[in-house]
């Protein structure tokens, strides 16, 4: 039987090797040599990264050294604690075979120590620590013995059982993904838009070179007088809010008596490569005006999801500057940020190196390939969205199971390159949106304090893209009545949580807390979906109803139907 000390020696050698590599990297960077950037971009001169370019890299070597010093202690703790729950090591071989069990325990102890030491290193500023934290997490996840064929008992067992066929199938999967430039997370052809996903009945009733406007067919005899316009993020496809009928926020909202309009953004190509922030704000204003004119109403409700919520705040500020704020009855924000001082893990991808890479990638066409952004978001959850599929697709030679959410996740959209760099620079890097007048849209200064539109602000407890602490800042800047809801789960599941599923929870604090910490301390937790709370809030803003007839039926008003929902824009890559 293999002793714990054998695996201690094995992992110590691996740790020393990594320590030397990190130290050599830091030394060469300090001399101005070009080196890879932890998968965050191409080679870059250290001087371009500023005075702290080597600080977090040198700290990496220190982290490894500290980890080795504490190795024996960690091993004793692991032995005392017993088996640690981890889906990567769920197969019985990881516990019943002494070799693989020792390997697992060694890895878990080592990786835990590496992550812990990042938090204890002295002399790091917040930015450097965040970069080191992210880099260390990516490294330790990548080093899992489950990720390598010869150290994964499930892979070895399957290869033996299939006579090596699993190896051949895995290579086929790998080269297929390599050819298309994207990892397969759900089988191609498993879902069809308009048939399996995005099936809520409706019509495209208006379109521009940038977006289509979909109006959905009412399912109730009467509808709320004030319609709803949803602005999804153009970084993803709108049908995250209209997956299967059971999960569809669109269908649920229509069934609650809302006249619902959805903006479907066009995936960027060279014809719209030069559009700017003004164009997206202008599109939101235009969609609002189209709906107001079609239904002959004074106001509309609005929803902005993620980046579209950020831009919706700009739109509201612009309307306030023009004394036209009354055109929007309410604004709901799904996991949206307007103050980027605590913007979370994405800040690992906004350095000079990344910006230079983005400019290179878009130099020829002006368009950022959506696969680049998809890879970035996958890295933020690398264990689940990268290494899980490396093991399943390539090492085990299996096909991923059909999954509507991952089909959507892989259905990437291209972005206007100049807009994307401007967005990262002015908002993430310089945080100009919170400085009154530092940004102007459509000739109007953006001053968030002038927004008095009633707001419903939703955040996800486990959101790594728009952390709750960042989303909360909407409460600090905008004026007017606001309702903050902290939902269970993250950036997607925290939003797409239908009441029928009976999943997760949400918290509300009715006492007017002035900070997220105070909100948490005094919040009341409610089980299930927050959607019913939202619809009651919408009705509290305006509960008047009208007959679901005339222009409330898609294509029956002044704007005739162009095509059936979900439209062709959402199907174009």
Secondary structure, 3 states (H helix, E strand, C coil): CCCHHHHHHHHHHHHHHHHHHHHHHHHHHHCCCCECCCCCCCCECHHHHCCCCCHHHHHHHHHHHHHHHCHHHHHHHHHHHCCCCCHHHCCCHHHHCHHHHHHHHHHHHHHHHHHHHHCCCCCCCHHHHHHHHHHHHHHHHHCCHHHCHHHCHHHHHHHHHCCCHHHHHHHHHHHHHHHHCCCCCCCCCCCCECCCECCCCEEEEEECCCEEEEEECCCCCEEECCEEEEECCCCCCHHHHCCCCCCCHHHHHHHCCCCEEEEEECCCCHHHCCCCHHHHHHHHHHHHHHHHHHHCCCCEEEEEECHHHHHHHHHHHHHHHCCCHHHEEEEEEECCCCCCCCCHHHHHHCCHHHHHHHHHHCCCCCEECHHHHHHHHHHHCHHHHHHHHHHHHHHCCCCCCCCHHHHHHHCCCCEEHHHHHHHHHHHHHCCHHHCCCCCEECCEECCHHHCCCEEEEEEECCCCCCCHHHHCHHHHHCCCCEEEEEECCCCCCCCCCCHHHCCCEEEECCCCCCCHHHHHHHCEEEECCCHHHHHHHHHHHCCCEEECCHHHCCCCCCCCCCEECCCCHHHCC
